[in-house]
Amino acid sequence: MTVPGLMIAAPRSGSGKTTLTLGLLRALTRAGLTVGSAKCGPDYIDGAFHRVATGQSSTNLDSWAMPPALMVGLAAEIGTGCDLVICEALMGLFDGVPGPPGRTGSSADVAAALGWPVLLVLDASGQSQSAAAIVKGCATYDPRIRIAGVVLNRLGSPRHARLAGDAIAALGIPVVGTLPRSDAIALPERHLGLVQAGETGDLEQRLDAMADFVSANADIGAIRALAMAGDAQTGGTGQALKPPGQRIAVARDDAFSFLYPHILQGWRDQGAEIGFFSPLADEAPGEDADACWLPGGYPELHAGRLATASHFRDRLRRFAQGRPVHGECGGYMVLGKTLTDAQGAVHPMTGLLDVLTSFAKRKLHLGYREATLIDPTSLGPAGTRLRGHEFHYASITDQGGDAPLAMVVDAYGSEPVPTGSRRGMVSGSFFHVIAAVS
């Protein structure tokens, strides 16, 4: 079985991958195709836009954090019932971290493992024929992948498009799109990336505008043909993470939205039942749940409302007396004693952990992590190794007296250091889990 697919990649960030991906997803869907989608690497936000653009589920594919069989299996799952899959790369096509071949976290690793050809988006501003040299370098740098076509972006004129396009076509690589400069279709952003899909009120109109823009300036039929020419590999197996309970209460609203779809689906595939609740609406985990999960998100933007959600706070405290509660990143902050917002106001949180966190002095914490659990928790027995990442601007101002959750290292061979907090049946850290190490 094969799943036709195409990787939308670029030599660097900011080249227009997201615009092209969303425009293609919506345009192909409007043409009557069933389109699956995926996002390379640790990114919660882009996949939510993919899902709105197509009406189909999206998933993350990560060659560093996921065992190879899991990544292949997820790609097969996302392609089931679809005509093709469009996968959006992260950063530059070859950008990753130190690791064995195929396990560096780069988008090139994913394309190579899945047999998907690459559609290269090139920001051609400030250059013309020199664009061909960049394309040639990308085409020859890694023999595992194939650059099947190029879309030129941010072109200033038809003359500009001809000079760059002719030079690239001379390499034997087709130019299937020439996008002019345009700021009219940009999506709003905030400190962790794009404003979330659910908070973008005119998202449908924006997606239609992107589809119109891409359809007017790219050959959709040719791009579809490139995807259908791929020879994707399928047949992988495995689950990312064992369920923390049979019935799992998961916080979900604008403050708690960062939970990878493959984690939720993996729990369901293992027989777990998921029930959602909204702390912002002062809801609490269901009485029938036997575990609670507080994902990351943007609690720092809603700290005042969370501080006054007394029903949520009181019922969660009662829940935690006999059942496990785990918080990731933003969820960890809410499990702590206080959260200081960007204006310096201190808001009381649930107090289930001793940690104090602050968003007042922002500092970026970013990168892959491998965590080893010190003691048994709802994440697994002592010694369980988990791979994931950190991505936040908040800082810990006082760690408090709780025991650490795990020992953590980065992808560059750092010395192990303690991370997170654990007290009774409550645990949390800034670490976002992607998959257990098999």
Secondary structure, DSSP 8 states (H G I E B T S, - for coil): ----EEEEE-SSTTSSHHHHHHHHHHHHHHTT--EEEEEESS-SHHHHHHHHHHSS-EEEE-TTTS-HHHHHHHHHHHHTT-SEEEEE--SSTT---S-STT-S--HHHHHHHHT--EEEEEE-TT-STHHHHHHHHHHHH-TT--EEEEEEEEE-SHHHHHHHHHHHHTTT--EEEEEE---TT---EETTEE--GGG-TTHHHHHHHHHHHHHHHB-HHHHHHHHHT----------SS--SSSEEEEE-BTTB-B--HHHHHHHHHTT-EEEEE-GGGT----TT-SEEEE-BS-GGGSHHHHHT-HHHHHHHHHHHTTS-EEEETHHHHHHSSEEE-TTS-EEE---SS--EEE-SS---EEEEEEEEESS-BTTBSTT-EEEEEEEES-EEEE--SSB-SEEEEETT----EEESEEETTEEEES-EEEEE--
